[in-house]
Amino acid sequence: LELVVSGLTDPVAVVHAGDDRLFIVERAGRIRILRADGQLEPVPFLDITDRVLRGGGEQGLLGLAFHPQYATNGRFYVYYTVGTGSGSVRLSRFGVSTDPDLAIATQETVLWATVKPETNHNGGDLAFVPDGMLYLAPGDGGGAGDPNNNAQNMGSFLGKMLRLNVDGAFYSVPANNPFVGVVGALPEIWGVGLRNPWRFGFDRQNGDLWIGDVGQGAQ
């Protein structure tokens, strides 16, 4: 093992924006920049610790994705827990300032949110695919064995993989999502039956979606 960087607090994700920087997500609500020469910038790229709920071990700032056209539009997206107690999970959009190493924390656009029954199972990942759609995966809401059966409830966002078009002022539902027009189903849903999809990624060769789901005790 080789130490790459020190001085981080509870890092949970590492993302790039198409250049030679790495953006490291700290669960408390900060995004730090690691340069190619190994230098960790002392000033966070984004600091939203004032609004991130991190009372439980699975709460906090959990996901980050840069828009495919970030180099020209400066947009990026974060996923975090907010509120008190069990709280809610939220997808928000931010923009970069004239300084490429500093985002505008005061200009947040909340695109999507849903309330949770428990503190755990918040999922956390975000990812764009080549067609420009954004995928996110909220957990099932918490509690052992999904006691509320959220993952199988098509009227709940929890326990799903969602697919959104975020190119407008807010988000819209892609017309080719599989449950568009299905009675009783939320059209944002792309996949069903997840517990806590903590991380996921797309195979660059064939486009398959691989999901790291923590599973239950028998898995």
C-alpha positions, 0 to 999 in steps of 0.5 A: 500500500502507498499513502496518496494523501492524508488530512482527510476526514471521513472520505466516502467518494472520489470523482473527477471532472475530466481534468487532472484533479480528483474531487474527494467527498467528505461525509460531513459536507465538504468536497476537497480537491487533490491535485495531480502532484499530490497536493490537497487544497486546504480550502474546500471546493464546496462546503455545505456542512451547515445543511448536511445531516450527519447524525447517523453513521450512514448519513451525510454528503454521500454522492457527487457527479459532474455534468458531462458538459461540466467544462462549459456549463460548470454544473455538478450534482450532490446527494446528501441527507438533510433535516433532523432525525431520520431526515430526507435525502436530497439531490441538488445542483451547484455551479462553479465560480470564476475560480475553477477550484471554488464552487458557489455554495450559496446557489443551490437548486434542490432538484429532488428529495424524499423523506426517510423512515429511518436514519440508515440505508441512504444509498449515496451514488450518482452517475451520468451515462453517455446519453446524458441521463443522471442515475441515483439510487436511494436506499430502501429507507432503513430498518432490517429487512425493509419492514415498510416494503419500500423496495417493492412499492412502485409508489415510493422512490425508496429502494429504487434506481432512478433515472432523470434528465437534469438538463433543464431548470429542474429535472424531467422524466426521460420518455423511455424510462420503463415505468412511464405510463404504468398506473401506480408507478413513479415514472422516475424509476429505472430499477426496483428491489434494492436495499442499500445501493451504496455504490454503482457504476457502468461498464465502459465496454457494454454499458451494463450497470453494476450495483454494490448493494450491502444486501441483508444477513443471508446475502 
